[in-house]
Amino acid sequence: MALLIGLGIAPSFYSYASIVIERPLNFGTILISNHAEVGRVQIRANGQNTTNGPVHLVSGAHAASIVLSALPAQTNIAISTLIINPHMSHSNLAISGINLTHLEHVDRVFSDTLGNAQFEVGGTIEIKSSPNQYPDGTYRVWASIEVSY
């Protein structure tokens, strides 16, 4: 099971700033050894990852990398996030029991002298107990990131 988080960017300024998701948040390929127990996968913004319960990370997990450019030089930029719908979807169908519960990021970044900034976004998913196995495949969930200054 591979879990990928889609991040929507909502700039709150009216300029020609560039916002690029250089690398999406990815919970990697995970293995659930016991579907009767609750488990979690946490991908920290600094790249560290943790699992608990019957969930085991096999490969591919990493935090998102967001690159901002064409901003005013040396500007204080506020960052906030919103989980639009916490339920993961598989083949565009919501799957009950796998939820994005938290997004982790810095609250502020400062643009450099060229008007560029970068930050990472991590997150936590919870996999609830289920009498059935979750289908193999890629799961998605959407969250919003607001960048304002």
GUDOVO-822091 format. One record per atom (N, C-alpha, C): residue number from 1; residue in one letter; atom name; y, z, x. Coordinates in nm, 3 decimals, decimal comma, always signed. Layout:
R  num  residu  atome        v        w        u
R  NUM       A     CA        Y        Z        X
...
REM end
This chain:
R  num  residu  atome        v        w        u
R    1       M      N   -0,116   +0,000   +0,085
R    1       M     CA   +0,000   +0,000   +0,000
R    1       M      C   +0,123   +0,000   +0,090
R    2       A      N   +0,210   -0,096   +0,075
R    2       A     CA   +0,334   -0,102   +0,151
R    2       A      C   +0,449   -0,071   +0,057
R    3       L      N   +0,541   +0,011   +0,101
R    3       L     CA   +0,653   +0,050   +0,016
R    3       L      C   +0,782   +0,009   +0,082
R    4       L      N   +0,863   -0,066   +0,010
R    4       L     CA   +0,988   -0,118   +0,062
R    4       L      C   +1,098   -0,081   -0,035
R    5       I      N   +1,208   -0,033   +0,017
R    5       I     CA   +1,320   +0,005   -0,068
R    5       I      C   +1,427   -0,102   -0,057
R    6       G      N   +1,474   -0,154   -0,170
R    6       G     CA   +1,586   -0,247   -0,172
R    6       G      C   +1,714   -0,168   -0,188
R    7       L      N   +1,812   -0,197   -0,107
R    7       L     CA   +1,938   -0,124   -0,114
R    7       L      C   +2,049   -0,219   -0,156
R    8       G      N   +2,115   -0,188   -0,266
R    8       G     CA   +2,229   -0,266   -0,309
R    8       G      C   +2,355   -0,206   -0,250
R    9       I      N   +2,445   -0,288   -0,204
R    9       I     CA   +2,568   -0,240   -0,143
R    9       I      C   +2,683   -0,265   -0,241
R   10       A      N   +2,765   -0,162   -0,264
R   10       A     CA   +2,880   -0,173   -0,352
R   10       A      C   +3,005   -0,131   -0,277
R   11       P      N   +3,070   -0,223   -0,207
R   11       P     CA   +3,192   -0,184   -0,135
R   11       P      C   +3,301   -0,149   -0,235
R   12       S      N   +3,375   -0,044   -0,206
R   12       S     CA   +3,481   -0,003   -0,299
R   12       S      C   +3,619   -0,040   -0,244
R   13       F      N   +3,624   -0,141   -0,164
R   13       F     CA   +3,751   -0,188   -0,112
R   13       F      C   +3,760   -0,338   -0,139
R   14       Y      N   +3,883   -0,388   -0,139
R   14       Y     CA   +3,905   -0,529   -0,171
R   14       Y      C   +3,955   -0,601   -0,047
R   15       S      N   +3,866   -0,628   +0,043
R   15       S     CA   +3,902   -0,700   +0,165
R   15       S      C   +3,786   -0,790   +0,202
R   16       Y      N   +3,789   -0,841   +0,320
R   16       Y     CA   +3,684   -0,931   +0,363
R   16       Y      C   +3,585   -0,862   +0,456
R   17       A      N   +3,557   -0,737   +0,432
R   17       A     CA   +3,461   -0,663   +0,513
R   17       A      C   +3,323   -0,723   +0,494
R   18       S      N   +3,244   -0,716   +0,596
R   18       S     CA   +3,107   -0,766   +0,591
R   18       S      C   +3,012   -0,648   +0,590
R   19       I      N   +2,919   -0,649   +0,497
R   19       I     CA   +2,818   -0,544   +0,488
R   19       I      C   +2,682   -0,611   +0,492
R   20       V      N   +2,603   -0,577   +0,593
R   20       V     CA   +2,474   -0,643   +0,612
R   20       V      C   +2,364   -0,538   +0,620
R   21       I      N   +2,259   -0,557   +0,542
R   21       I     CA   +2,140   -0,473   +0,557
R   21       I      C   +2,058   -0,538   +0,668
R   22       E      N   +2,076   -0,485   +0,787
R   22       E     CA   +2,008   -0,541   +0,904
R   22       E      C   +1,858   -0,519   +0,897
R   23       R      N   +1,819   -0,404   +0,842
R   23       R     CA   +1,677   -0,370   +0,827
R   23       R      C   +1,663   -0,282   +0,703
R   24       P      N   +1,581   -0,320   +0,604
R   24       P     CA   +1,566   -0,238   +0,483
R   24       P      C   +1,484   -0,111   +0,510
R   25       L      N   +1,505   -0,011   +0,427
R   25       L     CA   +1,423   +0,111   +0,432
R   25       L      C   +1,281   +0,073   +0,396
R   26       N      N   +1,185   +0,112   +0,479
R   26       N     CA   +1,046   +0,074   +0,457
R   26       N      C   +0,958   +0,197   +0,479
R   27       F      N   +0,882   +0,234   +0,379
R   27       F     CA   +0,791   +0,348   +0,391
R   27       F      C   +0,658   +0,308   +0,453
R   28       G      N   +0,644   +0,184   +0,494
R   28       G     CA   +0,529   +0,138   +0,568
R   28       G      C   +0,404   +0,123   +0,483
R   29       T      N   +0,295   +0,106   +0,550
R   29       T     CA   +0,165   +0,100   +0,486
R   29       T      C   +0,110   +0,241   +0,483
R   30       I      N   +0,076   +0,288   +0,364
R   30       I     CA   +0,023   +0,424   +0,352
R   30       I      C   -0,116   +0,420   +0,291
R   31       L      N   -0,190   +0,525   +0,320
R   31       L     CA   -0,324   +0,544   +0,266
R   31       L      C   -0,323   +0,675   +0,188
R   32       I      N   -0,376   +0,671   +0,067
R   32       I     CA   -0,387   +0,792   -0,015
R   32       I      C   -0,534   +0,830   -0,018
R   33       S      N   -0,567   +0,941   +0,047
R   33       S     CA   -0,708   +0,980   +0,060
R   33       S      C   -0,762   +1,055   -0,061
R   34       N      N   -0,673   +1,112   -0,142
R   34       N     CA   -0,718   +1,185   -0,260
R   34       N      C   -0,613   +1,168   -0,370
R   35       H      N   -0,646   +1,092   -0,473
R   35       H     CA   -0,550   +1,063   -0,580
R   35       H      C   -0,530   +1,181   -0,675
R   36       A      N   -0,605   +1,287   -0,658
R   36       A     CA   -0,592   +1,405   -0,745
R   36       A      C   -0,485   +1,502   -0,696
R   37       E      N   -0,427   +1,476   -0,579
R   37       E     CA   -0,327   +1,566   -0,522
R   37       E      C   -0,192   +1,494   -0,508
R   38       V      N   -0,085   +1,572   -0,506
R   38       V     CA   +0,050   +1,520   -0,484
R   38       V      C   +0,073   +1,504   -0,334
R   39       G      N   +0,141   +1,398   -0,296
R   39       G     CA   +0,176   +1,376   -0,156
R   39       G      C   +0,316   +1,323   -0,142
R   40       R      N   +0,370   +1,330   -0,022
R   40       R     CA   +0,505   +1,281   +0,006
R   40       R      C   +0,508   +1,207   +0,139
R   41       V      N   +0,601   +1,112   +0,144
R   41       V     CA   +0,633   +1,044   +0,268
R   41       V      C   +0,783   +1,055   +0,287
R   42       Q      N   +0,825   +1,105   +0,402
R   42       Q     CA   +0,967   +1,117   +0,433
R   42       Q      C   +0,996   +1,035   +0,557
R   43       I      N   +1,091   +0,944   +0,544
R   43       I     CA   +1,141   +0,867   +0,658
R   43       I      C   +1,284   +0,916   +0,680
R   44       R      N   +1,307   +0,984   +0,790
R   44       R     CA   +1,439   +1,040   +0,818
R   44       R      C   +1,533   +0,929   +0,866
R   45       A      N   +1,661   +0,950   +0,849
R   45       A     CA   +1,760   +0,853   +0,895
R   45       A      C   +1,751   +0,833   +1,046
R   46       N      N   +1,706   +0,936   +1,118
R   46       N     CA   +1,694   +0,925   +1,265
R   46       N      C   +1,563   +0,859   +1,308
R   47       G      N   +1,482   +0,814   +1,213
R   47       G     CA   +1,359   +0,742   +1,246
R   47       G      C   +1,233   +0,826   +1,242
R   48       Q      N   +1,244   +0,957   +1,242
R   48       Q     CA   +1,125   +1,041   +1,234
R   48       Q      C   +1,063   +1,028   +1,097
R   49       N      N   +0,929   +1,038   +1,091
R   49       N     CA   +0,864   +1,033   +0,961
R   49       N      C   +0,764   +1,146   +0,950
R   50       T      N   +0,744   +1,189   +0,826
R   50       T     CA   +0,655   +1,301   +0,796
R   50       T      C   +0,578   +1,268   +0,669
R   51       T      N   +0,454   +1,308   +0,664
R   51       T     CA   +0,376   +1,297   +0,541
R   51       T      C   +0,317   +1,434   +0,512
R   52       N      N   +0,286   +1,457   +0,385
R   52       N     CA   +0,212   +1,578   +0,351
R   52       N      C   +0,121   +1,548   +0,234
R   53       G      N   +0,027   +1,636   +0,213
R   53       G     CA   -0,073   +1,612   +0,110
R   53       G      C   -0,171   +1,504   +0,155
R   54       P      N   -0,227   +1,431   +0,062
R   54       P     CA   -0,331   +1,333   +0,095
R   54       P      C   -0,276   +1,196   +0,137
R   55       V      N   -0,147   +1,190   +0,170
R   55       V     CA   -0,085   +1,063   +0,207
R   55       V      C   -0,081   +1,052   +0,359
R   56       H      N   -0,124   +0,938   +0,410
R   56       H     CA   -0,128   +0,915   +0,555
R   56       H      C   -0,054   +0,785   +0,585
R   57       L      N   +0,038   +0,791   +0,679
R   57       L     CA   +0,114   +0,674   +0,719
R   57       L      C   +0,031   +0,594   +0,819
R   58       V      N   +0,006   +0,468   +0,787
R   58       V     CA   -0,075   +0,382   +0,873
R   58       V      C   +0,014   +0,306   +0,971
R   59       S      N   +0,120   +0,241   +0,921
R   59       S     CA   +0,208   +0,164   +1,010
R   59       S      C   +0,333   +0,118   +0,937
R   60       G      N   +0,430   +0,072   +1,016
R   60       G     CA   +0,544   -0,002   +0,964
R   60       G      C   +0,660   +0,074   +0,904
R   61       A      N   +0,663   +0,205   +0,910
R   61       A     CA   +0,771   +0,281   +0,846
R   61       A      C   +0,895   +0,284   +0,934
R   62       H      N   +1,013   +0,266   +0,872
R   62       H     CA   +1,139   +0,280   +0,945
R   62       H      C   +1,254   +0,298   +0,848
R   63       A      N   +1,361   +0,360   +0,897
R   63       A     CA   +1,483   +0,378   +0,819
R   63       A      C   +1,556   +0,245   +0,806
R   64       A      N   +1,642   +0,237   +0,706
R   64       A     CA   +1,727   +0,119   +0,690
R   64       A      C   +1,840   +0,124   +0,793
R   65       S      N   +1,884   +0,008   +0,834
R   65       S     CA   +2,000   -0,003   +0,923
R   65       S      C   +2,105   -0,088   +0,854
R   66       I      N   +2,222   -0,030   +0,832
R   66       I     CA   +2,332   -0,097   +0,763
R   66       I      C   +2,445   -0,120   +0,863
R   67       V      N   +2,493   -0,244   +0,871
R   67       V     CA   +2,599   -0,280   +0,964
R   67       V      C   +2,723   -0,321   +0,885
R   68       L      N   +2,835   -0,260   +0,919
R   68       L     CA   +2,964   -0,290   +0,858
R   68       L      C   +3,052   -0,358   +0,963
R   69       S      N   +3,124   -0,460   +0,924
R   69       S     CA   +3,216   -0,524   +1,018
R   69       S      C   +3,338   -0,576   +0,943
R   70       A      N   +3,438   -0,619   +1,016
R   70       A     CA   +3,564   -0,670   +0,964
R   70       A      C   +3,641   -0,562   +0,886
R   71       L      N   +3,626   -0,438   +0,927
R   71       L     CA   +3,701   -0,326   +0,870
R   71       L      C   +3,824   -0,299   +0,956
R   72       P      N   +3,919   -0,223   +0,906
R   72       P     CA   +4,028   -0,180   +0,994
R   72       P      C   +3,972   -0,096   +1,110
R   73       A      N   +4,033   -0,109   +1,223
R   73       A     CA   +3,988   -0,036   +1,342
R   73       A      C   +4,003   +0,114   +1,324
R   74       Q      N   +3,908   +0,188   +1,375
R   74       Q     CA   +3,908   +0,334   +1,379
R   74       Q      C   +3,941   +0,396   +1,243
R   75       T      N   +3,865   +0,355   +1,143
R   75       T     CA   +3,885   +0,402   +1,006
R   75       T      C   +3,771   +0,495   +0,966
R   76       N      N   +3,806   +0,600   +0,893
R   76       N     CA   +3,708   +0,694   +0,840
R   76       N      C   +3,647   +0,632   +0,714
R   77       I      N   +3,515   +0,613   +0,712
R   77       I     CA   +3,446   +0,545   +0,603
R   77       I      C   +3,350   +0,643   +0,537
R   78       A      N   +3,366   +0,664   +0,407
R   78       A     CA   +3,277   +0,753   +0,331
R   78       A      C   +3,158   +0,673   +0,279
R   79       I      N   +3,040   +0,738   +0,280
R   79       I     CA   +2,917   +0,674   +0,235
R   79       I      C   +2,852   +0,763   +0,131
R   80       S      N   +2,814   +0,703   +0,018
R   80       S     CA   +2,740   +0,777   -0,084
R   80       S      C   +2,630   +0,686   -0,138
R   81       T      N   +2,527   +0,748   -0,196
R   81       T     CA   +2,414   +0,672   -0,249
R   81       T      C   +2,380   +0,719   -0,389
R   82       L      N   +2,312   +0,633   -0,460
R   82       L     CA   +2,265   +0,663   -0,594
R   82       L      C   +2,130   +0,597   -0,613
R   83       I      N   +2,031   +0,673   -0,655
R   83       I     CA   +1,901   +0,617   -0,688
R   83       I      C   +1,912   +0,566   -0,831
R   84       I      N   +1,911   +0,436   -0,849
R   84       I     CA   +1,932   +0,374   -0,980
R   84       I      C   +1,818   +0,408   -1,075
R   85       N      N   +1,697   +0,387   -1,032
R   85       N     CA   +1,577   +0,421   -1,110
R   85       N      C   +1,474   +0,467   -1,009
R   86       P      N   +1,429   +0,591   -1,015
R   86       P     CA   +1,341   +0,643   -0,910
R   86       P      C   +1,199   +0,587   -0,911
R   87       H      N   +1,159   +0,520   -1,019
R   87       H     CA   +1,021   +0,472   -1,029
R   87       H      C   +1,000   +0,346   -0,946
R   88       M      N   +0,897   +0,348   -0,865
R   88       M     CA   +0,861   +0,231   -0,787
R   88       M      C   +0,805   +0,124   -0,880
R   89       S      N   +0,822   -0,001   -0,842
R   89       S     CA   +0,763   -0,109   -0,920
R   89       S      C   +0,669   -0,190   -0,831
R   90       H      N   +0,567   -0,244   -0,892
R   90       H     CA   +0,467   -0,327   -0,825
R   90       H      C   +0,456   -0,454   -0,908
R   91       S      N   +0,480   -0,568   -0,848
R   91       S     CA   +0,479   -0,695   -0,921
R   91       S      C   +0,575   -0,690   -1,040
R   92       N      N   +0,691   -0,629   -1,018
R   92       N     CA   +0,797   -0,614   -1,119
R   92       N      C   +0,758   -0,527   -1,238
R   93       L      N   +0,653   -0,449   -1,228
R   93       L     CA   +0,614   -0,354   -1,332
R   93       L      C   +0,631   -0,213   -1,277
R   94       A      N   +0,698   -0,127   -1,353
R   94       A     CA   +0,716   +0,011   -1,309
R   94       A      C   +0,582   +0,080   -1,301
R   95       I      N   +0,561   +0,155   -1,193
R   95       I     CA   +0,438   +0,230   -1,174
R   95       I      C   +0,472   +0,378   -1,190
R   96       S      N   +0,418   +0,439   -1,291
R   96       S     CA   +0,442   +0,581   -1,313
R   96       S      C   +0,369   +0,662   -1,207
R   97       G      N   +0,441   +0,751   -1,141
R   97       G     CA   +0,377   +0,840   -1,045
R   97       G      C   +0,419   +0,822   -0,901
R   98       I      N   +0,486   +0,712   -0,867
R   98       I     CA   +0,538   +0,694   -0,732
R   98       I      C   +0,690   +0,682   -0,745
R   99       N      N   +0,761   +0,783   -0,694
R   99       N     CA   +0,906   +0,791   -0,715
R   99       N      C   +0,983   +0,813   -0,587
R  100       L      N   +1,097   +0,749   -0,577
R  100       L     CA   +1,194   +0,777   -0,471
R  100       L      C   +1,270   +0,902   -0,514
R  101       T      N   +1,260   +1,008   -0,437
R  101       T     CA   +1,321   +1,135   -0,478
R  101       T      C   +1,448   +1,170   -0,401
R  102       H      N   +1,471   +1,105   -0,286
R  102       H     CA   +1,586   +1,144   -0,204
R  102       H      C   +1,620   +1,031   -0,108
R  103       L      N   +1,750   +1,012   -0,084
R  103       L     CA   +1,798   +0,923   +0,022
R  103       L      C   +1,875   +1,009   +0,123
R  104       E      N   +1,858   +0,980   +0,250
R  104       E     CA   +1,921   +1,058   +0,357
R  104       E      C   +2,008   +0,967   +0,442
R  105       H      N   +2,132   +1,010   +0,465
R  105       H     CA   +2,226   +0,934   +0,547
R  105       H      C   +2,342   +1,025   +0,584
R  106       V      N   +2,423   +0,980   +0,677
R  106       V     CA   +2,545   +1,053   +0,710
R  106       V      C   +2,643   +1,035   +0,595
R  107       D      N   +2,736   +1,129   +0,582
R  107       D     CA   +2,838   +1,119   +0,477
R  107       D      C   +2,956   +1,032   +0,518
R  108       R      N   +2,977   +1,021   +0,650
R  108       R     CA   +3,091   +0,946   +0,702
R  108       R      C   +3,055   +0,878   +0,834
R  109       V      N   +3,115   +0,762   +0,854
R  109       V     CA   +3,111   +0,695   +0,984
R  109       V      C   +3,254   +0,650   +1,015
R  110       F      N   +3,280   +0,620   +1,139
R  110       F     CA   +3,411   +0,571   +1,181
R  110       F      C   +3,394   +0,432   +1,241
R  111       S      N   +3,480   +0,341   +1,201
R  111       S     CA   +3,473   +0,208   +1,262
R  111       S      C   +3,527   +0,217   +1,405
R  112       D      N   +3,475   +0,130   +1,488
R  112       D     CA   +3,520   +0,128   +1,628
R  112       D      C   +3,651   +0,049   +1,639
R  113       T      N   +3,695   +0,024   +1,760
R  113       T     CA   +3,822   -0,045   +1,781
R  113       T      C   +3,818   -0,191   +1,733
R  114       L      N   +3,699   -0,246   +1,712
R  114       L     CA   +3,686   -0,382   +1,661
R  114       L      C   +3,663   -0,385   +1,509
R  115       G      N   +3,657   -0,268   +1,445
R  115       G     CA   +3,636   -0,262   +1,302
R  115       G      C   +3,490   -0,268   +1,260
R  116       N      N   +3,400   -0,228   +1,349
R  116       N     CA   +3,256   -0,229   +1,321
R  116       N      C   +3,201   -0,088   +1,309
R  117       A      N   +3,099   -0,071   +1,228
R  117       A     CA   +3,031   +0,059   +1,215
R  117       A      C   +2,887   +0,032   +1,175
R  118       Q      N   +2,802   +0,129   +1,200
R  118       Q     CA   +2,661   +0,117   +1,163
R  118       Q      C   +2,609   +0,253   +1,123
R  119       F      N   +2,515   +0,256   +1,027
R  119       F     CA   +2,450   +0,381   +0,990
R  119       F      C   +2,310   +0,351   +0,940
R  120       E      N   +2,229   +0,454   +0,937
R  120       E     CA   +2,091   +0,442   +0,894
R  120       E      C   +2,070   +0,520   +0,765
R  121       V      N   +1,975   +0,475   +0,685
R  121       V     CA   +1,941   +0,542   +0,559
R  121       V      C   +1,790   +0,566   +0,558
R  122       G      N   +1,753   +0,691   +0,539
R  122       G     CA   +1,612   +0,728   +0,524
R  122       G      C   +1,588   +0,772   +0,381
R  123       G      N   +1,468   +0,812   +0,351
R  123       G     CA   +1,438   +0,855   +0,216
R  123       G      C   +1,304   +0,926   +0,205
R  124       T      N   +1,279   +0,978   +0,086
R  124       T     CA   +1,154   +1,048   +0,057
R  124       T      C   +1,095   +0,992   -0,072
R  125       I      N   +0,967   +0,963   -0,068
R  125       I     CA   +0,897   +0,926   -0,191
R  125       I      C   +0,792   +1,032   -0,220
R  126       E      N   +0,768   +1,052   -0,348
R  126       E     CA   +0,664   +1,144   -0,393
R  126       E      C   +0,559   +1,063   -0,468
R  127       I      N   +0,434   +1,089   -0,436
R  127       I     CA   +0,323   +1,022   -0,501
R  127       I      C   +0,248   +1,128   -0,579
R  128       K      N   +0,257   +1,119   -0,711
R  128       K     CA   +0,197   +1,220   -0,798
R  128       K      C   +0,047   +1,198   -0,811
R  129       S      N   -0,022   +1,303   -0,851
R  129       S     CA   -0,166   +1,290   -0,871
R  129       S      C   -0,193   +1,193   -0,985
R  130       S      N   -0,305   +1,124   -0,975
R  130       S     CA   -0,340   +1,023   -1,075
R  130       S      C   -0,492   +1,017   -1,089
R  131       P      N   -0,542   +1,001   -1,210
R  131       P     CA   -0,686   +0,987   -1,227
R  131       P      C   -0,736   +0,852   -1,174
R  132       N      N   -0,645   +0,756   -1,155
R  132       N     CA   -0,681   +0,623   -1,105
R  132       N      C   -0,613   +0,596   -0,972
R  133       Q      N   -0,665   +0,501   -0,900
R  133       Q     CA   -0,601   +0,459   -0,776
R  133       Q      C   -0,477   +0,375   -0,810
R  134       Y      N   -0,375   +0,386   -0,725
R  134       Y     CA   -0,260   +0,300   -0,739
R  134       Y      C   -0,298   +0,162   -0,684
R  135       P      N   -0,247   +0,055   -0,746
R  135       P     CA   -0,283   -0,079   -0,697
R  135       P      C   -0,230   -0,104   -0,556
R  136       D      N   -0,308   -0,174   -0,475
R  136       D     CA   -0,262   -0,215   -0,343
R  136       D      C   -0,152   -0,318   -0,358
R  137       G      N   -0,062   -0,322   -0,263
R  137       G     CA   +0,044   -0,423   -0,265
R  137       G      C   +0,177   -0,366   -0,223
R  138       T      N   +0,281   -0,443   -0,242
R  138       T     CA   +0,416   -0,404   -0,205
R  138       T      C   +0,485   -0,343   -0,326
R  139       Y      N   +0,545   -0,227   -0,305
R  139       Y     CA   +0,620   -0,157   -0,410
R  139       Y      C   +0,767   -0,162   -0,375
R  140       R      N   +0,850   -0,168   -0,477
R  140       R     CA   +0,996   -0,174   -0,456
R  140       R      C   +1,066   -0,075   -0,548
R  141       V      N   +1,183   -0,033   -0,504
R  141       V     CA   +1,272   +0,049   -0,586
R  141       V      C   +1,413   +0,015   -0,542
R  142       W      N   +1,509   +0,027   -0,633
R  142       W     CA   +1,646   -0,010   -0,600
R  142       W      C   +1,736   +0,112   -0,599
R  143       A      N   +1,824   +0,114   -0,500
R  143       A     CA   +1,922   +0,221   -0,487
R  143       A      C   +2,056   +0,154   -0,454
R  144       S      N   +2,162   +0,226   -0,479
R  144       S     CA   +2,297   +0,174   -0,452
R  144       S      C   +2,360   +0,256   -0,340
R  145       I      N   +2,430   +0,187   -0,250
R  145       I     CA   +2,506   +0,254   -0,145
R  145       I      C   +2,652   +0,215   -0,166
R  146       E      N   +2,740   +0,316   -0,172
R  146       E     CA   +2,883   +0,289   -0,185
R  146       E      C   +2,950   +0,321   -0,052
R  147       V      N   +3,029   +0,227   -0,006
R  147       V     CA   +3,104   +0,241   +0,118
R  147       V      C   +3,252   +0,235   +0,081
R  148       S      N   +3,326   +0,340   +0,113
R  148       S     CA   +3,468   +0,341   +0,076
R  148       S      C   +3,552   +0,402   +0,188
R  149       Y      N   +3,677   +0,359   +0,193
R  149       Y     CA   +3,772   +0,416   +0,288
R  149       Y      C   +3,912   +0,415   +0,232
REM end
